Amino acid sequence: MDWIKAAFLTGLLSSLMVNFTPDASAAEFGRPGRGGGCQRGERINIQDLDMSPDPVIEGQQIRAWKVRINFTGRRDCDTDVVVREGNNIVGHLRDYKMHTGVNDIEIPAVDKFRFRGRELCLNVQVDLEGSRQQIDADRKFCARPRTVWTMREPEDRRPGNR
């Protein structure tokens, strides 16, 4: 008779766990009252990545990363935006509300990051359904030391550009 009680109790508890788990993850993903998280399959593309200030001398602190992202989702969504150099996070913005169309985003730089070496290439990631995904870009975004470090390209110097 004890085994019947144990089996019944196990069935009841496992049923509660199965029903509870999707509700908990839906609450995190949907973020009630804030439009919901960004989803896979929505087209996100980096148009430009710059730094501020630009240029900087070697060892000087970066204040912020300026990212222009084109988002073609059907609705606004909340996401984290991360700028990375290799495995290192060099900028992070939490809970950014991505709007359909072009988003000009200023991401605070990590305090300890400094340019050193020959060339540093960066990529941008966003949180899609709980996992970080690298955003597509038409070109690489790299900073190179000339007399100073810069991310400017020839097209950035035209009138009317940032």
N, C-alpha and C positions, 0 to 999 in steps of 0.2 A: 504494500500500500504506500510506503514511503517513496518508492521509485515513481509512482504515478504523480504524487505531489511535486517531486523534483522535476519531472518531465514537463508538467503543466507550468510550473514557475519558470523554467528555462524558456519554454515557448512564449510565455507572456512577456518576459524581459527582452527576448530577442526581437519580438514584434515591435515593442516600444523603441528599441534602438534603430530598427529599419525605418520606422516612421519619423523618428527625430532627426536623423542624419541629413536627409535632403533639405529639411526646413532650416537647419543651421547653415548649410552651405548656401542656400538660396538667399538667406538674410545677408551674408557677407557679399555675395556676388551682386545681388540686386541693389544693395545699399538704399533702403527705402527713403523716399523723399529727395533723392539726389540724382535721379535719372539713370542709375545703373552703371555697371562696369562696361568697358569696351570689350567687344567680342571678336573672336577669330573670324576671318573672312571679310571684315570691313577693311577697305583699302586705305592704308596709311603710307605716306611717302615723304621723305625729308627733301625739302627744296634747298635749304641752306643751313649751315652751322657756322657760327662765328663765336668769338670770345670778346669779353670786355674786361679790361681795356685791350685794345689791339692797335699797335704792337706792344709787346712786353719784352723786357730784358731778361736774360736767363736768371732764374731764381726768383723772379718777381711773382707775386700772388695774382691769380686770376680771380676777378670779382664774380663774374657770371658767364654762362654760356647762353647764346642767343640762337634759338632753333626755330626754323620756319617749317611747319609740318602741314601737308595737305591731307585732309581727312575726308573721305567720301562715304561715311556711314550715314544711315538713315535717321539717326537721332544723336543728340549730344550724349556723351558718356564720360564717366570719371575714370581716370587712370593715373598711375605713377609714371613719371618720365625720368629716365636715367641716362646720363652721358658716361660712357666708358672709354678707357684707354687700355686696351688689352683686358686683363682681368681686374683692373682697378676701377672703382667707381670714382669719377672726378666731379660729378654733379648729380643732384637728386632733387626732384620736385614731387611731393606727394599730393594725391587727390586733385589733379588738374582736370578741369572740366573741358574736354575736347569738343569743339564745335564743328559742325559740318562746314567744309571749306578750308581756307588757309588760317592756321593758328600761329601767331608770333608769340613764342614762349621764352621767358627769361628764367633760366634755371640757376639757382645759387651754386657756385663752385665749392668743392670741398676745401676747407682751409689749408690743409697740408699739401695740396697739389701744386707742383711747380714744373715748368718745362725744363728738361735737361736732355742732353744727348744730341742726336742727329736729326731725327724726324719722329713725330708722334702722330699716329692716326687714331681717330676717334669714331665711335659709333653711338647710336642712340637706340635705346630700348624702351618699350612701353609694356605695361601690364595688361595682358589679354586673358581674360577668364582665369586670373590667378597665377599666370606664369609669364615671366619676362620674355618678350620676343623682340628681336632686332628689327628695326624699321628699314624698309627698302629705301635705297638711295640710288640716284643715277650716276653718282661718282663717289670717290673716296674723299673724306674730309681729314686733311693732314695739316699739321703746323710744322713749319721748317724754320730753322734759324738762318737768317741772312746776317745782317748786323744785329737784328732783334728778331724775336719769335713773332710770326704772324700767320693768320689763317686767311688773309685776304687773297682773293683771286683777281685777275684783271677785270672781270665783269662786276666785281664789287665796287670798283672805283668810278663807275659811270654815274653821271648825274641822275638823281631820282632813286638810286638804290640806297639802302640803309647806310 
